[in-house]
Amino acid sequence: LNNFHIDKKKLNEDRDRLIETQSIAHVGSWQWKSSGDTLSFSDEAVRILNITENAPIDNFDQFVRRIHLEDQEMFELAVETCLDEKLSMTVECRSVLPNGEVNHLLIQAHAIFRGDSDDVDISGVIHDITERKKQEDQIVYLAFHDELTGLPNPRLFKERLDDSIGLAERYEQKVAALFFDLDRFKRINDTLGHTLGDKLIQMVAERLVTVLRGTDCVSRLNLSGNEVPLARLGGDEFIVLITRISEINDIAKIARRLVEEIKRPFHLDEHEIFLTASVGVSV
């Protein structure tokens, strides 16, 4: 015992280093004592969950309420399985902070046995993976959307077209694809340059989206308010998907509205530009 010496300074330095490492890695630790239903969190876990005096997490129920409503059942089941079967748990879920902000978490833990007692505690870590999820979502978005206009790209359009054709065959309905491009657009690029040409393509896309949202295409495709049945194939080429067609004349009406909208002048910097479009329809 005389030779045993605790260097408090070193312990404090190690503790500070651990706190700093957790902060950099966005990883915090947590522990739940099931018998007394008490929770403890590291400094970084407190930050990740935004635990305050006005928004405490003192027991398991409060912890569950901090989890997104759609993920609560999954989280509770993971904890229950961890306790009952004495296994490790890994759960990816969302948390809702007191200010309403939603974060993405990776919660990992394992069961801890306390001596001869039947009580089992849980100890684990909480990873804040919000930034990683944003990057993953951005990668997926770019894989299926046109970078210039934000519209679906040919890959996403092909998936929607295949799905729509499959449904049309099953329910004996019709599907139409409207393919159109801008006439003599190359002359505009050659005259004004590609930068203004790209801006003009963006303006055309925005105008077409406005027209399509004014039709019933969106509701018929069961798309959300941020989606439209329009894709950019590249260059000055666009394609529209129309499903659940009751009258062939409806397709002609939509095509006519798109063409007329393109004919309205575009004001780009000091230029007033007039366009026309050619359309092909396949039913």
ChimeraX attribute file (.defattr): number of C-alpha atoms within 10 A of each C-alpha:
attribute: neighborCount
match mode: 1-to-1
recipient: residues
	/A:1	4
	/A:2	4
	/A:3	5
	/A:4	6
	/A:5	7
	/A:6	8
	/A:7	8
	/A:8	9
	/A:9	9
	/A:10	10
	/A:11	11
	/A:12	11
	/A:13	11
	/A:14	12
	/A:15	12
	/A:16	12
	/A:17	12
	/A:18	12
	/A:19	17
	/A:20	14
	/A:21	14
	/A:22	20
	/A:23	16
	/A:24	10
	/A:25	13
	/A:26	17
	/A:27	23
	/A:28	24
	/A:29	20
	/A:30	20
	/A:31	19
	/A:32	22
	/A:33	17
	/A:34	15
	/A:35	10
	/A:36	10
	/A:37	12
	/A:38	14
	/A:39	18
	/A:40	16
	/A:41	20
	/A:42	17
	/A:43	17
	/A:44	24
	/A:45	22
	/A:46	17
	/A:47	16
	/A:48	21
	/A:49	24
	/A:50	16
	/A:51	18
	/A:52	11
	/A:53	6
	/A:54	7
	/A:55	13
	/A:56	15
	/A:57	22
	/A:58	15
	/A:59	16
	/A:60	16
	/A:61	11
	/A:62	13
	/A:63	16
	/A:64	17
	/A:65	13
	/A:66	21
	/A:67	24
	/A:68	18
	/A:69	13
	/A:70	10
	/A:71	15
	/A:72	18
	/A:73	12
	/A:74	15
	/A:75	21
	/A:76	17
	/A:77	13
	/A:78	18
	/A:79	21
	/A:80	14
	/A:81	15
	/A:82	21
	/A:83	21
	/A:84	10
	/A:85	9
	/A:86	17
	/A:87	15
	/A:88	18
	/A:89	20
	/A:90	17
	/A:91	18
	/A:92	15
	/A:93	18
	/A:94	22
	/A:95	23
	/A:96	17
	/A:97	17
	/A:98	15
	/A:99	7
	/A:100	8
	/A:101	8
	/A:102	14
	/A:103	19
	/A:104	21
	/A:105	21
	/A:106	16
	/A:107	20
	/A:108	20
	/A:109	23
	/A:110	19
	/A:111	22
	/A:112	19
	/A:113	13
	/A:114	10
	/A:115	8
	/A:116	6
	/A:117	7
	/A:118	9
	/A:119	14
	/A:120	20
	/A:121	22
	/A:122	22
	/A:123	18
	/A:124	18
	/A:125	20
	/A:126	25
	/A:127	20
	/A:128	24
	/A:129	19
	/A:130	16
	/A:131	11
	/A:132	11
	/A:133	14
	/A:134	12
	/A:135	12
	/A:136	12
	/A:137	12
	/A:138	11
	/A:139	11
	/A:140	11
	/A:141	14
	/A:142	14
	/A:143	14
	/A:144	17
	/A:145	19
	/A:146	19
	/A:147	13
	/A:148	13
	/A:149	18
	/A:150	16
	/A:151	24
	/A:152	25
	/A:153	22
	/A:154	19
	/A:155	15
	/A:156	16
	/A:157	22
	/A:158	13
	/A:159	12
	/A:160	16
	/A:161	21
	/A:162	12
	/A:163	11
	/A:164	21
	/A:165	18
	/A:166	14
	/A:167	16
	/A:168	16
	/A:169	11
	/A:170	9
	/A:171	10
	/A:172	11
	/A:173	15
	/A:174	18
	/A:175	21
	/A:176	19
	/A:177	18
	/A:178	19
	/A:179	20
	/A:180	21
	/A:181	19
	/A:182	19
	/A:183	14
	/A:184	12
	/A:185	18
	/A:186	14
	/A:187	11
	/A:188	16
	/A:189	15
	/A:190	10
	/A:191	11
	/A:192	11
	/A:193	12
	/A:194	13
	/A:195	9
	/A:196	16
	/A:197	21
	/A:198	16
	/A:199	15
	/A:200	20
	/A:201	19
	/A:202	16
	/A:203	17
	/A:204	20
	/A:205	22
	/A:206	14
	/A:207	16
	/A:208	21
	/A:209	19
	/A:210	14
	/A:211	15
	/A:212	18
	/A:213	16
	/A:214	10
	/A:215	12
	/A:216	10
	/A:217	21
	/A:218	19
	/A:219	12
	/A:220	13
	/A:221	17
	/A:222	10
	/A:223	12
	/A:224	9
	/A:225	9
	/A:226	8
	/A:227	14
	/A:228	23
	/A:229	23
	/A:230	23
	/A:231	26
	/A:232	26
	/A:233	19
	/A:234	12
	/A:235	13
	/A:236	20
	/A:237	17
	/A:238	22
	/A:239	21
	/A:240	22
	/A:241	20
	/A:242	23
	/A:243	22
	/A:244	17
	/A:245	17
	/A:246	11
	/A:247	9
	/A:248	11
	/A:249	10
	/A:250	12
	/A:251	21
	/A:252	13
	/A:253	11
	/A:254	18
	/A:255	20
	/A:256	13
	/A:257	16
	/A:258	20
	/A:259	19
	/A:260	13
	/A:261	18
	/A:262	20
	/A:263	14
	/A:264	13
	/A:265	13
	/A:266	16
	/A:267	12
	/A:268	13
	/A:269	8
	/A:270	6
	/A:271	11
	/A:272	9
	/A:273	13
	/A:274	11
	/A:275	18
	/A:276	16
	/A:277	18
	/A:278	12
	/A:279	16
	/A:280	11
	/A:281	14
	/A:282	10
	/A:283	12
